């Protein structure tokens, strides 16, 4: 994959998957998520990062992802990540985008403000300039779809279900691999974590064994350790798309979460709630029930 293709994949993941998922979950990164749909995030990012003083489609030909240069993609990704982290105010960016297009929230009833559970017909918009997927985005579909739907989409792409929604594994892997601050070991750790399905868990040691088995060049042919995996998962830059909460201690205890290793901490309680919501059960001693996932590829 070329640098340009990697940047395109990273940008697409941001506006199609990451940001809509955070908006649907009402993530505290933003005081208010003024939009929920992927093409709305694309409009806001492109108008502010590329168009700047005019709508983006007066600067680029549609589709934007194929027209942007590496520098423009990096600028768009930087703004998208700033929205994700809360460093940029989404409502302010949205208002500015609307002003560039001669619209205001007070004067125009915009369909993207409707509840995310609106029907596909109600969620459509007349703004044809903004690129969008051919099909309804996965985040807008019923999260209780069949197992077949969770494992692959209609194009045959592998997907995984996380607290942030249904994620395209190939796009997420490309985003992880293009992250400049991650070591090869950390990249591989996070990529293997995406393979742990909803309703299952793995352990730090099982993940370490999976790394040694699937990527012996990274470990020099030697076994890796649970401690190394735990360190690699600390400050996960792709949470919750990379579900680090699904990795537990070998004895069935919760292990660490959010940089804290304490089964009675607020972080541990959050981790337990997330796992229970995905279908996992715990015994009277607080240990997980069932065998860990080890089918790493």
C-alpha positions in Angstrom: 0.0 0.0 0.0 1.4 3.4 -1.0 1.6 6.4 1.4 -1.3 8.0 -0.6 -3.5 4.9 -0.3 -2.7 4.6 3.4 -3.7 8.3 4.0 -6.9 7.8 2.0 -7.8 4.7 4.1 -7.0 6.6 7.3 -9.2 9.6 6.3 -12.1 7.3 5.2 -12.0 5.4 8.5 -12.1 8.7 10.4 -15.1 10.3 8.7 -17.1 7.1 7.9 -16.5 5.1 11.0 -14.7 6.7 13.9 -16.5 10.1 14.2 -20.0 8.8 13.5 -19.5 6.1 16.1 -18.3 8.6 18.7 -21.2 10.9 18.0 -23.7 8.0 18.3 -22.2 7.2 21.7 -22.2 10.8 22.7 -18.5 10.6 23.6 -17.5 13.3 26.1 -14.7 14.6 23.8 -17.3 17.0 22.3 -19.7 19.1 24.5 -22.3 18.4 21.8 -22.2 16.3 18.7 -24.1 18.5 16.2 -24.0 15.9 13.4 -24.1 12.1 13.3 -23.8 11.0 9.7 -20.6 10.2 7.9 -21.1 12.6 4.9 -21.8 15.4 7.4 -18.4 14.9 9.0 -16.8 14.8 5.5 -18.4 18.1 4.7 -17.3 19.7 7.9 -13.7 18.4 7.7 -13.3 19.2 4.0 -14.8 22.7 4.2 -12.6 23.7 7.1 -9.4 21.9 6.2 -9.5 22.2 2.4 -12.0 24.8 1.3 -11.1 27.1 4.2 -12.8 30.3 2.8 -15.3 28.5 0.5 -17.0 25.1 0.1 -14.5 22.3 -0.5 -16.1 21.4 -3.9 -15.0 24.7 -5.3 -11.4 23.7 -4.7 -11.5 19.9 -5.4 -13.3 17.7 -7.8 -15.5 15.0 -6.3 -14.9 12.5 -5.0 -12.6 14.3 -2.6 -10.7 11.2 -1.4 -9.3 10.6 -4.9 -8.6 14.3 -5.7 -6.7 15.2 -2.5 -3.0 15.4 -2.5 -0.9 13.8 0.3 -0.6 17.2 2.0 -4.4 17.8 1.8 -5.1 14.3 3.2 -2.8 14.9 6.1 -4.5 18.2 6.8 -7.9 16.6 6.7 -6.8 13.7 9.0 -5.2 16.2 11.4 -8.5 18.1 11.7 -10.5 14.8 12.0 -8.3 13.6 14.8 -8.6 17.0 16.6 -12.4 16.6 16.5 -12.0 13.0 17.8 -9.8 14.2 20.7 -11.9 17.3 21.5 -9.1 19.7 20.5 -11.5 21.3 18.0 -15.1 22.2 18.7 -17.4 20.4 16.3 -20.3 22.8 16.6 -18.1 25.8 15.7 -16.6 23.9 12.7 -20.1 22.9 11.6 -21.4 26.5 11.8 -18.5 27.8 9.8 -19.1 25.1 7.1 -22.7 26.1 6.9 -21.8 29.8 6.7 -19.5 29.0 3.7 -22.5 27.4 2.0 -24.9 30.2 2.8 -26.8 28.2 5.4 -27.4 28.6 9.1 -28.9 26.2 11.7 -31.5 28.8 12.6 -32.7 29.1 9.0 -32.4 25.6 7.6 -33.8 22.4 9.1 -31.0 20.0 8.5 -31.7 16.3 8.4 -28.4 15.3 9.9 -29.6 16.7 13.3 -32.3 14.0 13.4 -31.8 11.1 15.8 -29.4 8.4 14.6 -32.2 5.9 14.7 -34.1 7.7 11.9 -35.0 5.5 8.9 -32.6 5.5 5.9 -35.1 7.6 3.9 -35.2 10.3 6.5 -31.4 10.3 6.9 -30.8 11.2 3.2 -29.7 14.7 2.3 -30.0 16.8 -0.9 -26.3 17.9 -0.7 -25.0 15.9 -3.6 -21.6 17.5 -3.6 -20.4 15.5 -0.6 -19.2 12.0 -1.3 -20.7 9.2 0.7 -20.8 5.4 0.7 -23.1 3.7 -1.8 -24.9 1.9 1.0 -26.1 3.1 4.3 -23.2 3.3 6.8 -22.8 0.4 9.2 -23.3 2.6 12.2 -26.8 3.4 11.2 -27.8 -0.2 10.9 -29.3 -2.2 13.7 -26.4 -3.2 16.0 -28.1 -6.5 16.6 -27.7 -7.7 13.0 -26.9 -11.4 12.2 -23.5 -12.9 12.9 -22.9 -13.1 9.1 -23.5 -9.3 8.8 -21.0 -8.7 11.7 -18.3 -10.9 10.1 -18.4 -9.4 6.6 -20.1 -6.7 4.6 -21.7 -7.1 1.1 -18.3 -6.4 -0.6 -16.8 -9.3 1.3 -14.6 -7.1 3.5 -13.7 -8.4 6.9 -15.2 -6.4 9.7 -15.2 -6.4 13.5 -17.7 -5.1 16.0 -16.4 -2.7 18.7 -17.9 -0.3 21.1 -17.4 2.3 18.4 -19.5 0.3 15.9 -18.7 -2.0 13.0 -15.2 -1.4 11.8 -13.6 -2.3 8.5 -10.6 -4.3 9.6 -8.5 -3.5 6.5 -9.0 0.2 6.9 -8.3 0.1 10.6 -5.1 -2.0 10.0 -3.9 0.6 7.5 -4.6 3.4 10.0 -2.6 1.5 12.7 0.3 0.7 10.3 0.5 4.4 9.2 0.7 5.7 12.8 4.3 7.0 12.9 4.8 6.9 16.7 4.1 3.2 17.1 6.8 0.6 17.2 6.3 -2.6 15.0 5.5 -4.6 18.2 2.8 -2.1 19.3 1.3 -2.0 15.8 1.1 -5.8 15.7 -0.4 -5.9 19.2 -3.2 -3.5 18.3 -3.9 -5.2 14.9 -4.3 -8.7 16.6 -6.6 -7.1 19.2 -9.0 -6.2 16.4 -9.4 -9.9 15.7 -11.0 -10.6 19.1 -14.7 -10.8 18.3 -17.5 -9.3 20.4 -18.6 -11.6 23.2 -15.1 -13.1 23.5 -12.0 -12.2 25.4 -8.3 -13.0 25.1 -5.4 -12.8 27.6 -2.2 -10.9 27.6 -0.2 -14.1 27.3 -2.5 -15.5 24.6 -1.9 -12.3 22.6 1.8 -12.5 23.2 1.8 -16.0 21.9 -0.2 -14.9 18.9 2.4 -12.2 18.1 5.2 -14.7 18.3 3.3 -17.1 16.1 2.1 -14.7 13.4 5.0 -12.3 13.4 8.2 -14.1 14.4 10.3 -11.4 12.6 9.1 -8.8 15.1 10.0 -10.9 18.2 13.2 -12.3 16.7 11.8 -15.8 16.8 11.5 -15.6 20.6 8.5 -15.8 22.8 6.9 -12.5 23.8 5.7 -11.8 27.3 2.3 -10.8 28.8 4.1 -7.8 30.4 5.3 -6.6 27.0 1.8 -6.8 25.6 0.4 -4.9 28.5 2.9 -2.1 28.0 2.1 -2.0 24.2 -1.6 -1.6 25.0 -1.1 1.3 27.4 -2.5 4.6 26.1 -4.1 2.9 23.1 -4.5 5.7 20.5 -7.2 3.8 18.6 -9.6 3.1 21.5 -12.4 2.1 21.3 -12.0 1.0 17.7 -9.2 -1.4 18.9 -11.0 -3.2 21.8 -8.2 -3.4 24.4 -10.9 -4.0 27.0 -11.2 -7.6 25.6 -7.8 -8.5 26.9 -7.7 -10.0 30.5 -5.2 -11.6 32.8 -4.5 -15.3 32.4 -6.3 -16.3 35.6 -9.5 -14.7 34.4 -9.2 -11.4 36.4 -9.8 -8.2 34.6 -6.2 -7.1 34.4 -5.3 -3.5 33.5 -7.4 -0.9 31.8 -6.7 2.8 31.1 -3.2 2.4 32.5 -4.4 1.2 35.9 -4.1 -2.4 37.2 -6.7 -2.6 40.0 -9.8 -4.8 39.9 -11.6 -2.3 42.3 -10.7 0.9 40.3 -13.3 2.9 38.3 -11.4 1.9 35.2 -11.8 -1.8 36.1 -15.5 -1.3 36.8 -15.9 0.3 33.4 -14.1 -2.6 31.7 -16.3 -5.1 33.4 -19.5 -3.2 32.3 -18.2 -3.1 28.7 -17.5 -6.9 28.7 -20.9 -7.7 30.3 -22.6 -5.5 27.7 -21.0 -7.7 25.0 -22.2 -10.9 26.6 -19.4 -12.1 28.8 -20.2 -13.5 32.3 -18.2 -13.4 35.6 -18.2 -15.9 38.5 -18.6 -15.1 42.2 -14.9 -14.3 42.5 -15.0 -11.8 39.7 -13.3 -14.0 37.1 -14.5 -14.3 33.6 -16.3 -17.5 32.5 -15.2 -19.3 29.4 -12.1 -20.0 27.5 -10.0 -17.2 25.8 -9.9 -16.5 22.1 -6.6 -17.7 20.6 -7.3 -17.9 16.9 -5.0 -15.1 15.8 -3.9 -15.0 12.2 
